[in-house]
Amino acid sequence: MIFTLDYLSFHADKYNISQEHLENTRLQATKTSPMMAAIERCMDQVDEEILVTLVPRLCSIIRKGVGLPTKAGCARIVCSLCSKYTSEMDLHASALMKALSGVIQDRSIVLRKAVATAIGHVARLVSQNTLLQFIRHNKKFYLDSGDEDERQITAIAFKEIARYAPDKMKSVMGEVLPIAFLGIHDSVEGLQALWSSVWDELAAGSKSASRLWIPEILTLCEQLMKDSQSWKIKRQVAKCISAVAQAGGASFDDFRESSFKILIDSVSGRTWEGKEDVVESLSTLAIESNTWLANHQALKDEITAVFCREATKNAKSYKRVAIDCLGKVVLEFKVDVYDRVEQYLMEYCMESNDMDVDDVRDKPLSLSIQAGSYKALGKCFSAGTRSYGNLLFYLMIQISGTKRYIILQKLYSIMRGIFDLLF
């Protein structure tokens, strides 16, 4: 069996076997080996005196041991000791937690899961202060690392602690639930699923539980928007604020002003990849808060000005979203900004999309911007006769002055935008 696994480890690609599947098979073989059976029998003879000698040696092997079977075997032994000798292990739990914390960063996903399970068992026995230090230390893996595998470490560890030490986890919910709610809005589906499972373990699967932790969630969001250098994290923060606002309902009213400040500050400045999520979150929050904003006119005017400004940015992917958000917010707010936006929206509508453009991949995006500009014009449209005449005039020029093949090419997206504008 061992020779077969050794051979497959060098020819995994040839047989279409993933490294994780191979390591799982190796680990299963180790669990059923005569050596592990002997170790299990020996553990039945352990007492408090033996633990004094055993645990330091076990910690040393965890830190310095080589190979998956050795380290994963140690993790399994830790689980057994914590289950069989709960009271005797109290004195040694802190040392084991420290040793396991250094191994959970291993590049093997199978070993990380095994170590996380061991940490979950040890967490039942450590002090609240030790658990809190571990939680805060491991949050950095998720928030600061750019490697997806490293970012999984935090979610895997928190999930196992929530499963095996739920009572202990309740004492640090204020640290764990905010980052779990943030993780639910990760752009990577695998990480979303992991954090959702953490949330389900701690909050019984109810997103409405976020209402109880609004201050903690927003404190984390504000800190990350200011300090994080990762655009990916900033996108997540924006989605998180929008989601907690929708889930919070009236209980979120005390936090709306600070939330608007976070998003308005974040949407200002140059565009960057993924900034579309920030402006979309701001529009969602603005629309959801329209009733509340009736008593905060200065803030409402500032939000309107922000969308009028952002729709003028040059980056096409961002411009498309910003124009769409502008129309939605203005329509919801029922404010007259037509004179402010008419000039540049008309320019977007009149932009040429001839077939000789340099990058044909930009054509669908350009057409989408044109269609969105027509829609936004309709939503920003005021009832004045002058504006109405200008609008129809430009529309007639756009349609009548376009070459036939361009009309056919634009027919679906542009005419749909015009239809939405007029009707």
Secondary structure, DSSP 8 states (H G I E B T S, - for coil): -HHHHHHHHHSTTTTT--HHHHHHHHHHHHHTSHHHHHHHHHHTT--HHHHHHHHHHHHHHHHH--SHHHHHHHHHHHHHHHHH-TTGGGGGHHHHHHHHHHHTT-S-HHHHHHHHHHHHHHHTTS-HHHHHHHHHHHHHHHHH---HHHHHHHHHHHHHHHHH-HHHHHTTHHHHHHHHHHHHT-SSHHHHHHHHHHHHHHHTT-GGGGGGGHHHHHHHHHHHHHH---HHHHHHHHHHHHHHHHHHGGGGGGGHHHHHHHHHHHHSSS--TTHHHHHHHHHHHHHHTHHHHTT-HHHHHHHHHHHHHHTT-S-HHHHHHHHHHHHHHHHHHT---HHHHHHHHHHHHH----TT-S-TTHHHHHHHHHHHHHHHHHHH--S-HHHHHHHHHHHHHHHHTS-HHHHHHHHHHHHHHHHHHH-
